Amino acid sequence: MIGTKEILLILLVVLLLFGGKKIPELMRGMGKGVKSFKEGLDGIEEKPSETTSKTEEEKR
């Protein structure tokens, strides 16, 4: 498991590599990526239920 000291060390390295001005921009990009990934997962979960309901209607 990652402890508090390791997280602080990683944050310090990121701050040194990218600088204070680039970090919000990077986080914004990561947030958009995570959001689109979750939307993609939701789309995958919805498709099987749509096909299931269609096959149930055809059986009637």
C-alpha positions as CSV (number, residue, x, y, z in Angstrom):
1,M,0.0,0.0,0.0
2,I,1.1,3.5,-0.7
3,G,1.5,5.6,2.5
4,T,1.3,9.3,3.1
5,K,5.1,9.8,2.7
6,E,5.1,8.2,-0.7
7,I,2.2,10.3,-1.9
8,L,3.9,13.5,-0.8
9,L,7.1,12.4,-2.5
10,I,5.2,11.7,-5.8
11,L,3.4,15.1,-5.5
12,L,6.8,16.8,-5.0
13,V,8.3,15.1,-8.0
14,V,5.3,16.1,-10.2
15,L,5.6,19.7,-9.0
16,L,9.3,19.8,-9.8
17,L,8.8,18.2,-13.2
18,F,5.8,20.2,-14.5
19,G,5.8,23.4,-12.4
20,G,2.9,25.0,-10.6
21,K,1.3,26.5,-13.7
22,K,1.0,23.2,-15.7
23,I,-0.5,21.1,-12.9
24,P,-4.1,22.5,-13.1
25,E,-4.0,22.0,-16.9
26,L,-2.8,18.4,-16.5
27,M,-5.5,17.7,-13.9
28,R,-8.2,19.2,-16.1
29,G,-7.1,16.9,-18.9
30,M,-7.1,13.9,-16.7
31,G,-10.6,14.7,-15.4
32,K,-11.9,14.9,-19.0
33,G,-10.3,11.6,-19.8
34,V,-11.8,9.9,-16.8
35,K,-15.2,11.4,-17.6
36,S,-15.2,10.2,-21.2
37,F,-14.0,6.7,-19.9
38,K,-16.9,6.5,-17.5
39,E,-19.3,7.6,-20.2
40,G,-17.9,4.9,-22.5
41,L,-18.5,2.3,-19.7
42,D,-22.0,3.5,-19.2
43,G,-22.7,3.1,-23.0
44,I,-21.4,-0.5,-22.9
45,E,-23.6,-1.3,-19.9
46,E,-26.7,0.1,-21.6
47,K,-26.4,-1.7,-24.9
48,P,-26.9,-5.3,-23.6
49,S,-30.1,-4.2,-21.8
50,E,-31.4,-2.7,-25.0
51,T,-30.8,-5.8,-27.0
52,T,-32.3,-7.9,-24.2
53,S,-35.5,-5.9,-24.3
54,K,-35.7,-6.2,-28.1
55,T,-35.4,-10.0,-28.0
56,E,-38.1,-10.2,-25.3
57,E,-40.4,-8.2,-27.5
58,E,-39.7,-10.4,-30.5
59,K,-40.6,-13.5,-28.4
60,R,-44.1,-12.2,-27.8
